[in-house]
């Protein structure tokens, strides 16, 4: 059974999140990424992803009390159930 260093895995994920920031100005350069991967210093906190979708609640005064799931780009997600 192989083991991994959880601290290194979490650091790699953190750096990955910094690399996919919505604004290119917020993304680190490749030389900075190499330094971050090899170092132990403190990393910047990533911002909320640009592709984040929210659930919009219909006003309670409307005739329906259902929740509407939507995203800005009007993409739908279909949940598949096994038979």
PyMOL CGO cylinders between C-alpha atoms (Angstrom):
from pymol import cmd
from pymol.cgo import CYLINDER

trace = [
    CYLINDER, 0.00, 0.00, 0.00, 1.38, 3.38, -1.01, 0.3, 1, 1, 1, 1, 1, 1,
    CYLINDER, 1.38, 3.38, -1.01, 1.19, 6.41, 1.24, 0.3, 1, 1, 1, 1, 1, 1,
    CYLINDER, 1.19, 6.41, 1.24, 1.31, 10.10, 0.44, 0.3, 1, 1, 1, 1, 1, 1,
    CYLINDER, 1.31, 10.10, 0.44, 2.22, 13.24, 2.30, 0.3, 1, 1, 1, 1, 1, 1,
    CYLINDER, 2.22, 13.24, 2.30, -1.12, 14.97, 2.96, 0.3, 1, 1, 1, 1, 1, 1,
    CYLINDER, -1.12, 14.97, 2.96, 0.57, 18.36, 3.41, 0.3, 1, 1, 1, 1, 1, 1,
    CYLINDER, 0.57, 18.36, 3.41, 2.16, 18.13, -0.04, 0.3, 1, 1, 1, 1, 1, 1,
    CYLINDER, 2.16, 18.13, -0.04, -1.12, 17.03, -1.63, 0.3, 1, 1, 1, 1, 1, 1,
    CYLINDER, -1.12, 17.03, -1.63, -3.05, 19.92, -0.04, 0.3, 1, 1, 1, 1, 1, 1,
    CYLINDER, -3.05, 19.92, -0.04, -0.33, 22.38, -1.09, 0.3, 1, 1, 1, 1, 1, 1,
    CYLINDER, -0.33, 22.38, -1.09, -0.47, 21.10, -4.68, 0.3, 1, 1, 1, 1, 1, 1,
    CYLINDER, -0.47, 21.10, -4.68, -4.27, 21.50, -4.75, 0.3, 1, 1, 1, 1, 1, 1,
    CYLINDER, -4.27, 21.50, -4.75, -3.96, 25.01, -3.31, 0.3, 1, 1, 1, 1, 1, 1,
    CYLINDER, -3.96, 25.01, -3.31, -1.42, 25.97, -6.00, 0.3, 1, 1, 1, 1, 1, 1,
    CYLINDER, -1.42, 25.97, -6.00, -3.69, 24.45, -8.65, 0.3, 1, 1, 1, 1, 1, 1,
    CYLINDER, -3.69, 24.45, -8.65, -6.56, 26.64, -7.45, 0.3, 1, 1, 1, 1, 1, 1,
    CYLINDER, -6.56, 26.64, -7.45, -4.32, 29.69, -7.72, 0.3, 1, 1, 1, 1, 1, 1,
    CYLINDER, -4.32, 29.69, -7.72, -3.49, 28.71, -11.33, 0.3, 1, 1, 1, 1, 1, 1,
    CYLINDER, -3.49, 28.71, -11.33, -7.14, 28.64, -12.43, 0.3, 1, 1, 1, 1, 1, 1,
    CYLINDER, -7.14, 28.64, -12.43, -8.23, 32.01, -11.09, 0.3, 1, 1, 1, 1, 1, 1,
    CYLINDER, -8.23, 32.01, -11.09, -10.83, 33.80, -13.23, 0.3, 1, 1, 1, 1, 1, 1,
    CYLINDER, -10.83, 33.80, -13.23, -8.65, 36.88, -13.77, 0.3, 1, 1, 1, 1, 1, 1,
    CYLINDER, -8.65, 36.88, -13.77, -5.31, 36.19, -15.45, 0.3, 1, 1, 1, 1, 1, 1,
    CYLINDER, -5.31, 36.19, -15.45, -3.74, 38.91, -13.28, 0.3, 1, 1, 1, 1, 1, 1,
    CYLINDER, -3.74, 38.91, -13.28, -4.52, 36.78, -10.20, 0.3, 1, 1, 1, 1, 1, 1,
    CYLINDER, -4.52, 36.78, -10.20, -2.77, 33.68, -11.60, 0.3, 1, 1, 1, 1, 1, 1,
    CYLINDER, -2.77, 33.68, -11.60, 0.88, 33.01, -10.67, 0.3, 1, 1, 1, 1, 1, 1,
    CYLINDER, 0.88, 33.01, -10.67, 3.58, 32.78, -13.33, 0.3, 1, 1, 1, 1, 1, 1,
    CYLINDER, 3.58, 32.78, -13.33, 5.12, 29.39, -14.06, 0.3, 1, 1, 1, 1, 1, 1,
    CYLINDER, 5.12, 29.39, -14.06, 8.35, 30.40, -12.33, 0.3, 1, 1, 1, 1, 1, 1,
    CYLINDER, 8.35, 30.40, -12.33, 6.32, 31.36, -9.24, 0.3, 1, 1, 1, 1, 1, 1,
    CYLINDER, 6.32, 31.36, -9.24, 4.52, 27.99, -9.39, 0.3, 1, 1, 1, 1, 1, 1,
    CYLINDER, 4.52, 27.99, -9.39, 7.85, 26.15, -9.46, 0.3, 1, 1, 1, 1, 1, 1,
    CYLINDER, 7.85, 26.15, -9.46, 9.01, 28.12, -6.42, 0.3, 1, 1, 1, 1, 1, 1,
    CYLINDER, 9.01, 28.12, -6.42, 5.72, 27.47, -4.59, 0.3, 1, 1, 1, 1, 1, 1,
    CYLINDER, 5.72, 27.47, -4.59, 5.91, 23.73, -5.28, 0.3, 1, 1, 1, 1, 1, 1,
    CYLINDER, 5.91, 23.73, -5.28, 9.46, 23.54, -3.96, 0.3, 1, 1, 1, 1, 1, 1,
    CYLINDER, 9.46, 23.54, -3.96, 9.02, 25.83, -0.98, 0.3, 1, 1, 1, 1, 1, 1,
    CYLINDER, 9.02, 25.83, -0.98, 7.33, 25.87, 2.39, 0.3, 1, 1, 1, 1, 1, 1,
    CYLINDER, 7.33, 25.87, 2.39, 6.21, 29.50, 2.38, 0.3, 1, 1, 1, 1, 1, 1,
    CYLINDER, 6.21, 29.50, 2.38, 2.70, 30.83, 2.86, 0.3, 1, 1, 1, 1, 1, 1,
    CYLINDER, 2.70, 30.83, 2.86, 0.45, 30.79, -0.21, 0.3, 1, 1, 1, 1, 1, 1,
    CYLINDER, 0.45, 30.79, -0.21, -2.07, 33.45, -1.22, 0.3, 1, 1, 1, 1, 1, 1,
    CYLINDER, -2.07, 33.45, -1.22, -5.74, 32.59, -0.73, 0.3, 1, 1, 1, 1, 1, 1,
    CYLINDER, -5.74, 32.59, -0.73, -7.52, 31.80, -4.02, 0.3, 1, 1, 1, 1, 1, 1,
    CYLINDER, -7.52, 31.80, -4.02, -10.64, 33.76, -4.95, 0.3, 1, 1, 1, 1, 1, 1,
    CYLINDER, -10.64, 33.76, -4.95, -14.02, 32.18, -5.59, 0.3, 1, 1, 1, 1, 1, 1,
    CYLINDER, -14.02, 32.18, -5.59, -13.96, 30.45, -9.00, 0.3, 1, 1, 1, 1, 1, 1,
    CYLINDER, -13.96, 30.45, -9.00, -15.37, 32.35, -11.98, 0.3, 1, 1, 1, 1, 1, 1,
    CYLINDER, -15.37, 32.35, -11.98, -17.52, 29.38, -12.99, 0.3, 1, 1, 1, 1, 1, 1,
    CYLINDER, -17.52, 29.38, -12.99, -19.34, 29.26, -9.64, 0.3, 1, 1, 1, 1, 1, 1,
    CYLINDER, -19.34, 29.26, -9.64, -23.11, 28.72, -10.04, 0.3, 1, 1, 1, 1, 1, 1,
    CYLINDER, -23.11, 28.72, -10.04, -25.74, 29.55, -7.47, 0.3, 1, 1, 1, 1, 1, 1,
    CYLINDER, -25.74, 29.55, -7.47, -29.22, 28.34, -6.64, 0.3, 1, 1, 1, 1, 1, 1,
    CYLINDER, -29.22, 28.34, -6.64, -31.81, 31.07, -7.02, 0.3, 1, 1, 1, 1, 1, 1,
    CYLINDER, -31.81, 31.07, -7.02, -34.77, 30.94, -4.65, 0.3, 1, 1, 1, 1, 1, 1,
    CYLINDER, -34.77, 30.94, -4.65, -38.13, 32.01, -6.02, 0.3, 1, 1, 1, 1, 1, 1,
    CYLINDER, -38.13, 32.01, -6.02, -39.78, 34.79, -4.05, 0.3, 1, 1, 1, 1, 1, 1,
    CYLINDER, -39.78, 34.79, -4.05, -41.89, 33.37, -1.19, 0.3, 1, 1, 1, 1, 1, 1,
    CYLINDER, -41.89, 33.37, -1.19, -44.85, 35.47, -2.32, 0.3, 1, 1, 1, 1, 1, 1,
    CYLINDER, -44.85, 35.47, -2.32, -45.10, 33.62, -5.64, 0.3, 1, 1, 1, 1, 1, 1,
    CYLINDER, -45.10, 33.62, -5.64, -47.69, 30.88, -6.18, 0.3, 1, 1, 1, 1, 1, 1,
    CYLINDER, -47.69, 30.88, -6.18, -45.02, 28.16, -6.25, 0.3, 1, 1, 1, 1, 1, 1,
    CYLINDER, -45.02, 28.16, -6.25, -42.70, 27.35, -3.35, 0.3, 1, 1, 1, 1, 1, 1,
    CYLINDER, -42.70, 27.35, -3.35, -40.23, 25.31, -5.44, 0.3, 1, 1, 1, 1, 1, 1,
    CYLINDER, -40.23, 25.31, -5.44, -36.55, 26.16, -5.71, 0.3, 1, 1, 1, 1, 1, 1,
    CYLINDER, -36.55, 26.16, -5.71, -35.22, 27.00, -9.15, 0.3, 1, 1, 1, 1, 1, 1,
    CYLINDER, -35.22, 27.00, -9.15, -31.69, 25.94, -10.02, 0.3, 1, 1, 1, 1, 1, 1,
    CYLINDER, -31.69, 25.94, -10.02, -30.02, 28.15, -12.58, 0.3, 1, 1, 1, 1, 1, 1,
    CYLINDER, -30.02, 28.15, -12.58, -26.69, 29.39, -13.83, 0.3, 1, 1, 1, 1, 1, 1,
    CYLINDER, -26.69, 29.39, -13.83, -25.68, 32.52, -15.68, 0.3, 1, 1, 1, 1, 1, 1,
    CYLINDER, -25.68, 32.52, -15.68, -24.91, 30.66, -18.91, 0.3, 1, 1, 1, 1, 1, 1,
    CYLINDER, -24.91, 30.66, -18.91, -28.23, 28.74, -18.85, 0.3, 1, 1, 1, 1, 1, 1,
    CYLINDER, -28.23, 28.74, -18.85, -26.50, 25.33, -18.88, 0.3, 1, 1, 1, 1, 1, 1,
    CYLINDER, -26.50, 25.33, -18.88, -28.52, 22.53, -17.34, 0.3, 1, 1, 1, 1, 1, 1,
    CYLINDER, -28.52, 22.53, -17.34, -27.30, 19.53, -15.42, 0.3, 1, 1, 1, 1, 1, 1,
    CYLINDER, -27.30, 19.53, -15.42, -29.05, 16.18, -15.71, 0.3, 1, 1, 1, 1, 1, 1,
    CYLINDER, -29.05, 16.18, -15.71, -28.76, 13.74, -12.85, 0.3, 1, 1, 1, 1, 1, 1,
    CYLINDER, -28.76, 13.74, -12.85, -28.65, 10.12, -13.96, 0.3, 1, 1, 1, 1, 1, 1,
    CYLINDER, -28.65, 10.12, -13.96, -30.03, 7.31, -11.81, 0.3, 1, 1, 1, 1, 1, 1,
    CYLINDER, -30.03, 7.31, -11.81, -29.00, 3.70, -12.27, 0.3, 1, 1, 1, 1, 1, 1,
    CYLINDER, -29.00, 3.70, -12.27, -31.70, 1.15, -12.96, 0.3, 1, 1, 1, 1, 1, 1,
]
cmd.load_cgo(trace, "trace")
